[in-house]
Amino acid sequence: MSHLSAPFPAALAAFVELFNEEAFWESHEVLEGPWRNNRSNFYHGLILFASALVHVQRDNAHGILAQLDKAERYLQSYRPAYLGIDLEPLLQFSLACHQAIRQGPEVPGTEWQEVIQFPTIQLEAKHFRGDEPELADLLR
């Protein structure tokens, strides 16, 4: 990861690193503790988003759509960017998944990993305000 000037929470940085390695279950687990501590809707949305990609890996179309729908509900209010993450590519990815699954084959056993290209997340200082409530975790 490149040098960042903004003080990102360690759990968020670990989430992004694991997420970009397509270790979606593990990335989701990294944010569980911080989410339980601060009840951040933003973290909850990221957890649900990663969970949707676990369902892609498991070829579970229903799970993909259900988790993406929940993730979108949590992440929408943080648009266009929050805590260093540009949310527009993630929300566009969600839309593309919905379209691919609706247009895709309805045959059980469809390998959604073959159809859906996994997104990556970048932590960028330009998407960092500095007053996000999740930063209180840095002071603990």
N, CA, C and O of each residue as an XYZ file, in Angstrom:
560
protein
N       0.846     -1.165      0.000
C       0.000      0.000      0.000
C       0.897      1.235      0.000
O       1.964      1.241      0.615
N       0.451      2.281     -0.697
C       1.262      3.492     -0.771
C       1.213      4.256      0.543
O       0.344      4.028      1.384
N       2.163      5.165      0.700
C       2.225      5.990      1.907
C       1.010      6.903      1.965
O       0.700      7.589      0.991
N       0.334      6.914      3.076
C      -0.869      7.723      3.237
C      -0.606      8.799      4.268
O       0.008      8.542      5.304
N      -1.076     10.015      3.981
C      -0.869     11.099      4.934
C      -1.988     11.161      5.969
O      -1.809     11.762      7.028
N      -3.116     10.563      5.689
C      -4.232     10.584      6.621
C      -4.112      9.420      7.601
O      -3.649      8.342      7.228
N      -4.524      9.627      8.844
C      -4.448      8.556      9.854
C      -5.665      7.627      9.774
O      -6.649      7.817     10.489
N      -5.588      6.641      8.913
C      -6.695      5.714      8.760
C      -6.703      4.705      9.907
O      -5.640      4.281     10.360
N      -7.882      4.319     10.379
C      -7.951      3.277     11.404
C      -7.277      1.986     10.922
O      -7.454      1.581      9.773
N      -6.513      1.351     11.799
C      -5.772      0.142     11.434
C      -6.705     -0.959     10.934
O      -6.369     -1.669      9.987
N      -7.867     -1.106     11.558
C      -8.802     -2.150     11.131
C      -9.306     -1.879      9.717
O      -9.481     -2.814      8.935
N      -9.540     -0.620      9.383
C      -9.989     -0.282      8.040
C      -8.883     -0.569      7.025
O      -9.153     -1.121      5.958
N      -7.648     -0.201      7.345
C      -6.521     -0.481      6.446
C      -6.356     -1.987      6.246
O      -6.095     -2.435      5.129
N      -6.506     -2.770      7.314
C      -6.402     -4.231      7.210
C      -7.554     -4.785      6.378
O      -7.362     -5.692      5.568
N      -8.758     -4.234      6.582
C      -9.916     -4.644      5.788
C      -9.624     -4.452      4.306
O      -9.835     -5.362      3.505
N      -9.143     -3.273      3.945
C      -8.874     -2.953      2.537
C      -7.819     -3.891      1.959
O      -7.966     -4.385      0.841
N      -6.760     -4.135      2.719
C      -5.703     -5.024      2.234
C      -6.240     -6.432      1.974
O      -5.984     -7.006      0.916
N      -6.978     -6.986      2.926
C      -7.544     -8.324      2.753
C      -8.584     -8.348      1.632
O      -8.624     -9.287      0.837
N      -9.407     -7.331      1.576
C     -10.433     -7.225      0.541
C      -9.771     -7.273     -0.839
O     -10.215     -8.004     -1.724
N      -8.714     -6.492     -1.011
C      -8.036     -6.437     -2.311
C      -7.305     -7.722     -2.651
O      -6.979     -7.962     -3.813
N      -7.047     -8.546     -1.654
C      -6.459     -9.876     -1.883
C      -7.555    -10.922     -2.134
O      -7.269    -12.112     -2.268
N      -8.806    -10.463     -2.194
C      -9.982    -11.316     -2.388
C     -10.190    -12.283     -1.230
O     -10.766    -13.358     -1.398
N      -9.716    -11.890     -0.060
C      -9.945    -12.637      1.181
C     -11.146    -11.959      1.858
O     -11.014    -11.324      2.904
N     -12.306    -12.112      1.235
C     -13.476    -11.353      1.656
C     -13.995    -11.756      3.031
O     -14.408    -10.901      3.814
N     -13.975    -13.047      3.328
C     -14.421    -13.480      4.662
C     -13.522    -12.876      5.737
O     -14.003    -12.355      6.743
N     -12.226    -12.951      5.513
C     -11.272    -12.430      6.485
C     -11.393    -10.910      6.618
O     -11.281    -10.374      7.721
N     -11.621    -10.216      5.505
C     -11.763     -8.755      5.571
C     -12.994     -8.383      6.389
O     -12.964     -7.453      7.195
N     -14.050     -9.109      6.171
C     -15.296     -8.887      6.915
C     -15.062     -9.097      8.419
O     -15.567     -8.336      9.244
N     -14.304    -10.120      8.757
C     -14.026    -10.412     10.167
C     -13.212     -9.308     10.839
O     -13.421     -9.020     12.017
N     -12.288     -8.687     10.105
C     -11.426     -7.632     10.652
C     -12.242     -6.435     11.145
O     -11.879     -5.800     12.134
N     -13.343     -6.128     10.455
C     -14.155     -4.968     10.856
C     -15.231     -5.307     11.884
O     -15.842     -4.402     12.451
N     -15.470     -6.577     12.131
C     -16.527     -6.969     13.081
C     -16.311     -6.363     14.468
O     -17.239     -5.788     15.037
N     -15.105     -6.483     15.017
C     -14.825     -5.943     16.349
C     -15.012     -4.441     16.415
O     -15.738     -3.955     17.282
N     -14.373     -3.684     15.518
C     -14.585     -2.232     15.535
C     -16.052     -1.849     15.339
O     -16.538     -0.905     15.963
N     -16.754     -2.580     14.472
C     -18.175     -2.284     14.267
C     -18.969     -2.533     15.552
O     -19.847     -1.746     15.905
N     -18.663     -3.613     16.238
C     -19.371     -3.889     17.499
C     -19.086     -2.809     18.542
O     -19.954     -2.473     19.347
N     -17.856     -2.263     18.523
C     -17.489     -1.218     19.478
C     -18.139      0.119     19.188
O     -18.606      0.795     20.105
N     -18.175      0.510     17.906
C     -18.663      1.864     17.610
C     -19.988      1.913     16.846
O     -20.534      2.995     16.631
N     -20.506      0.761     16.437
C     -21.780      0.676     15.716
C     -21.825      1.563     14.471
O     -22.873      2.107     14.123
N     -20.687      1.701     13.814
C     -20.576      2.504     12.600
C     -21.400      1.884     11.466
O     -21.175      0.738     11.077
N     -22.344      2.648     10.951
C     -23.109      2.181      9.795
C     -22.210      2.032      8.572
O     -22.461      1.190      7.710
N     -21.166      2.849      8.499
C     -20.222      2.736      7.397
C     -19.500      1.388      7.453
O     -19.420      0.682      6.448
N     -18.982      1.039      8.616
C     -18.338     -0.265      8.764
C     -19.329     -1.393      8.478
O     -18.979     -2.387      7.841
N     -20.551     -1.239      8.945
C     -21.561     -2.268      8.710
C     -21.782     -2.455      7.210
O     -21.894     -3.585      6.735
N     -21.845     -1.355      6.466
C     -22.007     -1.441      5.020
C     -20.843     -2.148      4.350
O     -21.044     -2.950      3.438
N     -19.624     -1.858      4.795
C     -18.452     -2.532      4.229
C     -18.455     -4.024      4.558
O     -18.101     -4.851      3.718
N     -18.853     -4.360      5.774
C     -18.945     -5.769      6.178
C     -19.937     -6.504      5.281
O     -19.655     -7.605      4.807
N     -21.095     -5.895      5.050
C     -22.109     -6.512      4.194
C     -21.622     -6.630      2.750
O     -21.902     -7.617      2.070
N     -20.896     -5.619      2.293
C     -20.362     -5.646      0.939
C     -19.383     -6.809      0.783
O     -19.454     -7.555     -0.193
N     -18.477     -6.963      1.738
C     -17.533     -8.083      1.703
C     -18.276     -9.416      1.782
O     -17.901    -10.384      1.119
N     -19.317     -9.460      2.587
C     -20.119    -10.675      2.709
C     -20.761    -11.042      1.368
O     -20.857    -12.220      1.025
N     -21.199    -10.034      0.615
C     -21.771    -10.295     -0.713
C     -20.741    -10.977     -1.612
O     -21.083    -11.854     -2.405
N     -19.488    -10.569     -1.481
C     -18.449    -11.152     -2.328
C     -18.072    -12.558     -1.876
O     -17.594    -13.362     -2.677
N     -18.283    -12.855     -0.602
C     -18.150    -14.245     -0.146
C     -19.188    -15.089     -0.882
O     -18.898    -16.211     -1.298
N     -20.389    -14.552     -1.043
C     -21.435    -15.279     -1.768
C     -21.094    -15.434     -3.248
O     -21.471    -16.431     -3.864
N     -20.390    -14.466     -3.824
C     -19.909    -14.637     -5.202
C     -18.976    -15.831     -5.246
O     -19.094    -16.682     -6.127
N     -18.046    -15.900     -4.301
C     -17.098    -17.016     -4.261
C     -17.806    -18.353     -4.060
O     -17.304    -19.394     -4.482
N     -18.962    -18.323     -3.420
C     -19.719    -19.558     -3.159
C     -20.792    -19.814     -4.221
O     -21.557    -20.773     -4.121
N     -20.840    -18.948     -5.235
C     -21.801    -19.082     -6.335
C     -23.252    -19.073     -5.853
O     -24.079    -19.861     -6.312
N     -23.541    -18.176     -4.929
C     -24.875    -18.065     -4.344
C     -25.510    -16.743     -4.780
O     -25.349    -15.725     -4.108
N     -26.230    -16.760     -5.899
C     -26.810    -15.533     -6.461
C     -27.746    -14.842     -5.479
O     -27.698    -13.619     -5.345
N     -28.588    -15.590     -4.799
C     -29.512    -14.982     -3.833
C     -28.734    -14.251     -2.738
O     -29.077    -13.124     -2.380
N     -27.697    -14.884     -2.208
C     -26.887    -14.262     -1.159
C     -26.172    -13.018     -1.641
O     -26.055    -12.038     -0.905
N     -25.692    -13.054     -2.878
C     -25.019    -11.885     -3.449
C     -25.964    -10.693     -3.428
O     -25.632     -9.632     -2.899
N     -27.147    -10.880     -4.008
C     -28.103     -9.774     -4.131
C     -28.624     -9.311     -2.772
O     -28.774     -8.111     -2.543
N     -28.896    -10.245     -1.879
C     -29.415     -9.880     -0.555
C     -28.402     -9.036      0.213
O     -28.760     -8.024      0.815
N     -27.142     -9.454      0.190
C     -26.112     -8.718      0.929
C     -25.801     -7.379      0.268
O     -25.587     -6.385      0.962
N     -25.773     -7.337     -1.060
C     -25.534     -6.063     -1.744
C     -26.657     -5.074     -1.461
O     -26.401     -3.887     -1.260
N     -27.898     -5.554     -1.444
C     -29.022     -4.659     -1.136
C     -28.853     -4.036      0.245
O     -29.057     -2.835      0.422
N     -28.479     -4.858      1.221
C     -28.273     -4.335      2.576
C     -27.084     -3.379      2.617
O     -27.160     -2.320      3.240
N     -25.991     -3.746      1.958
C     -24.800     -2.898      1.939
C     -25.119     -1.537      1.334
O     -24.700     -0.507      1.862
N     -25.852     -1.531      0.237
C     -26.223     -0.268     -0.413
C     -27.005      0.628      0.540
O     -26.763      1.833      0.602
N     -27.934      0.045      1.277
C     -28.736      0.847      2.214
C     -27.852      1.545      3.244
O     -28.115      2.688      3.617
N     -26.813      0.865      3.699
C     -25.912      1.467      4.680
C     -24.941      2.465      4.049
O     -24.631      3.488      4.659
N     -24.461      2.186      2.851
C     -23.406      3.009      2.264
C     -23.918      4.241      1.513
O     -23.175      5.209      1.347
N     -25.159      4.221      1.062
C     -25.710      5.334      0.263
C     -25.500      6.690      0.919
O     -25.119      7.650      0.250
N     -25.743      6.777      2.205
C     -25.694      8.080      2.878
C     -24.270      8.618      3.022
O     -24.088      9.768      3.420
N     -23.268      7.812      2.708
C     -21.875      8.249      2.819
C     -21.299      8.704      1.472
O     -20.125      9.066      1.385
N     -22.122      8.682      0.438
C     -21.679      9.096     -0.896
C     -21.250     10.543     -0.885
O     -21.783     11.324     -0.097
N     -20.328     10.930     -1.708
C     -19.625     10.128     -2.708
C     -18.403      9.398     -2.140
O     -17.933      8.422     -2.725
N     -17.899      9.867     -1.013
C     -16.711      9.242     -0.424
C     -16.741      9.442      1.082
O     -17.366     10.371      1.592
N     -16.046      8.539      1.787
C     -16.049      8.610      3.242
C     -14.836      7.866      3.782
O     -14.478      6.799      3.283
N     -14.225      8.420      4.778
C     -13.110      7.805      5.507
C     -12.030      7.266      4.564
O     -11.433      6.220      4.818
N     -11.792      8.001      3.469
C     -10.734      7.640      2.541
C     -11.148      6.736      1.401
O     -10.314      6.376      0.571
N     -12.426      6.356      1.335
C     -12.888      5.424      0.305
C     -13.895      6.118     -0.615
O     -14.888      6.688     -0.163
N     -13.611      6.055     -1.914
C     -14.555      6.522     -2.931
C     -15.620      5.442     -3.063
O     -15.326      4.327     -3.494
N     -16.849      5.766     -2.696
C     -17.917      4.770     -2.694
C     -18.567      4.564     -4.054
O     -19.236      3.555     -4.274
N     -18.378      5.500     -4.959
C     -19.032      5.388     -6.262
C     -18.665      4.099     -7.004
O     -19.563      3.440     -7.527
N     -17.382      3.709     -7.075
C     -17.079      2.443     -7.752
C     -17.730      1.220     -7.088
O     -18.126      0.279     -7.776
N     -17.837      1.234     -5.772
C     -18.474      0.101     -5.082
C     -19.960      0.035     -5.397
O     -20.505     -1.043     -5.634
N     -20.608      1.181     -5.398
C     -22.042      1.199     -5.682
C     -22.312      0.896     -7.154
O     -23.335      0.293     -7.478
N     -21.418      1.303     -8.045
C     -21.543      0.940     -9.455
C     -21.338     -0.569     -9.639
O     -22.018     -1.203    -10.445
N     -20.400     -1.128     -8.886
C     -20.178     -2.570     -8.921
C     -21.456     -3.301     -8.493
O     -21.846     -4.292     -9.109
N     -22.095     -2.808     -7.444
C     -23.327     -3.424     -6.964
C     -24.389     -3.428     -8.056
O     -25.061     -4.437     -8.270
N     -24.538     -2.316     -8.735
C     -25.493     -2.218     -9.837
C     -25.148     -3.215    -10.941
O     -26.034     -3.888    -11.469
N     -23.879     -3.312    -11.289
C     -23.446     -4.252    -12.331
C     -23.720     -5.700    -11.921
O     -24.086     -6.522    -12.760
N     -23.547     -6.012    -10.647
C     -23.851     -7.371    -10.158
C     -25.331     -7.677    -10.303
O     -25.708     -8.755    -10.760
N     -26.159     -6.735     -9.916
C     -27.603     -6.934    -10.059
C     -27.958     -7.215    -11.515
O     -28.733     -8.126    -11.807
N     -27.392     -6.437    -12.419
C     -27.679     -6.625    -13.843
C     -27.166     -7.965    -14.341
O     -27.872     -8.663    -15.070
N     -25.957     -8.332    -13.964
C     -25.366     -9.596    -14.419
C     -26.177    -10.786    -13.934
O     -26.406    -11.734    -14.685
N     -26.608    -10.738    -12.691
C     -27.364    -11.870    -12.140
C     -28.748    -11.951    -12.767
O     -29.232    -13.039    -13.078
N     -29.381    -10.801    -12.953
C     -30.707    -10.811    -13.600
C     -30.625    -11.303    -15.043
O     -31.538    -11.982    -15.515
N     -29.550    -10.973    -15.744
C     -29.400    -11.353    -17.148
C     -28.698    -12.688    -17.320
O     -28.710    -13.269    -18.405
N     -28.092    -13.166    -16.258
C     -27.283    -14.376    -16.342
C     -28.129    -15.629    -16.414
O     -29.355    -15.585    -16.305
N     -27.459    -16.730    -16.598
C     -28.169    -18.013    -16.667
C     -28.822    -18.351    -15.333
O     -28.292    -18.038    -14.267
N     -29.953    -18.981    -15.412
C     -30.669    -19.367    -14.197
C     -30.405    -20.826    -13.856
O     -31.202    -21.477    -13.182
N     -29.304    -21.312    -14.321
C     -28.944    -22.703    -14.098
C     -28.241    -22.831    -12.757
O     -27.289    -22.095    -12.495
N     -28.684    -23.746    -11.903
C     -27.958    -23.955    -10.650
C     -26.503    -24.303    -10.960
O     -26.208    -25.016    -11.920
N     -25.613    -23.789    -10.134
C     -24.202    -24.073    -10.328
C     -23.485    -23.037    -11.182
O     -22.319    -23.218    -11.535
N     -24.175    -21.954    -11.514
C     -23.505    -20.892    -12.263
C     -22.306    -20.418    -11.452
O     -22.423    -20.153    -10.256
N     -21.181    -20.316    -12.091
C     -19.978    -19.868    -11.399
C     -19.873    -18.358    -11.537
O     -19.331    -17.847    -12.517
N     -20.393    -17.657    -10.550
C     -20.453    -16.205    -10.608
C     -19.080    -15.568    -10.592
O     -18.926    -14.437    -11.053
N     -18.074    -16.264    -10.074
C     -16.708    -15.742    -10.116
C     -16.217    -15.605    -11.559
O     -15.324    -14.807    -11.846
N     -16.805    -16.387    -12.457
C     -16.440    -16.303    -13.873
C     -17.095    -15.088    -14.535
O     -16.606    -14.589    -15.548
N     -18.191    -14.621    -13.965
C     -18.984    -13.541    -14.557
C     -18.667    -12.192    -13.914
O     -18.621    -11.166    -14.593
N     -18.453    -12.204    -12.615
C     -18.306    -10.966    -11.846
C     -16.831    -10.697    -11.557
O     -16.143    -11.523    -10.957
N     -16.364     -9.548    -11.987
C     -14.994     -9.113    -11.714
C     -14.967     -8.441    -10.345
O     -15.711     -7.488    -10.112
N     -14.127     -8.919     -9.445
C     -14.065     -8.347     -8.101
C     -13.500     -6.927     -8.139
O     -12.539     -6.651     -8.856
N     -14.102     -6.039     -7.365
C     -13.576     -4.675     -7.280
C     -12.403     -4.614     -6.304
O     -12.162     -5.551     -5.543
N     -11.691     -3.516     -6.339
C     -10.689     -3.239     -5.321
C     -11.057     -1.917     -4.662
O     -11.828     -1.127     -5.205
N     -10.498     -1.699     -3.501
C     -10.749     -0.478     -2.740
C      -9.411      0.202     -2.507
O      -8.417     -0.449     -2.183
N      -9.395      1.503     -2.673
C      -8.198      2.287     -2.388
C      -8.498      3.236     -1.237
O      -9.540      3.891     -1.224
N      -7.597      3.311     -0.281
C      -7.675      4.335      0.755
C      -6.902      5.534      0.240
O      -5.707      5.440     -0.042
N      -7.586      6.657      0.119
C      -6.951      7.846     -0.436
C      -7.217      9.047      0.460
O      -8.347      9.291      0.882
N      -6.157      9.787      0.740
C      -6.265     10.965      1.607
C      -7.258     11.984      1.058
O      -7.898     12.693      1.835
N      -7.399     12.073     -0.262
C      -8.330     13.059     -0.834
C      -9.790     12.744     -0.496
O     -10.656     13.608     -0.635
N     -10.067     11.517     -0.055
C     -11.430     11.132      0.332
C     -11.591     11.071      1.854
O     -12.489     10.410      2.375
N     -10.726     11.757      2.528
C     -10.677     11.737      3.996
C     -11.021     13.133      4.497
O     -10.367     14.107      4.124
N     -12.048     13.235      5.341
C     -12.440     14.533      5.895
C     -11.667     14.859      7.168
O     -11.241     15.994      7.378
N     -11.494     13.842      8.014
C     -10.796     14.046      9.276
C     -11.710     14.168     10.476
O     -11.235     14.175     11.612
N     -13.029     14.265     10.247
C     -13.970     14.383     11.362
C     -14.894     13.156     11.469
O     -15.905     13.197     12.171
N     -14.546     12.090     10.784
C     -15.375     10.891     10.814
C     -15.390     10.292     12.223
O     -14.336     10.148     12.842
N     -16.566      9.944     12.731
C     -16.655      9.380     14.084
C     -15.803      8.127     14.285
O     -15.368      7.854     15.404
N     -15.562      7.370     13.232
C     -14.763      6.139     13.345
C     -13.324      6.449     13.765
O     -12.609      5.559     14.225
N     -12.901      7.692     13.611
C     -11.535      8.053     14.001
C     -11.352      8.074     15.510
O     -10.220      8.073     15.992
N     -12.438      8.093     16.257
C     -12.336      8.021     17.716
C     -11.632      6.736     18.134
O     -11.010      6.684     19.194
N     -11.729      5.689     17.294
C     -11.046      4.426     17.596
C      -9.532      4.622     17.641
O      -8.838      3.886     18.342
N      -9.017      5.595     16.911
C      -7.569      5.847     16.915
C      -7.087      6.378     18.263
O      -5.916      6.234     18.614
N      -7.996      6.990     19.008
C      -7.634      7.587     20.287
C      -7.743      6.617     21.440
O      -7.340      6.940     22.558
N      -8.281      5.434     21.194
C      -8.458      4.440     22.254
C      -7.221      3.636     22.470
O      -7.201      2.754     23.329
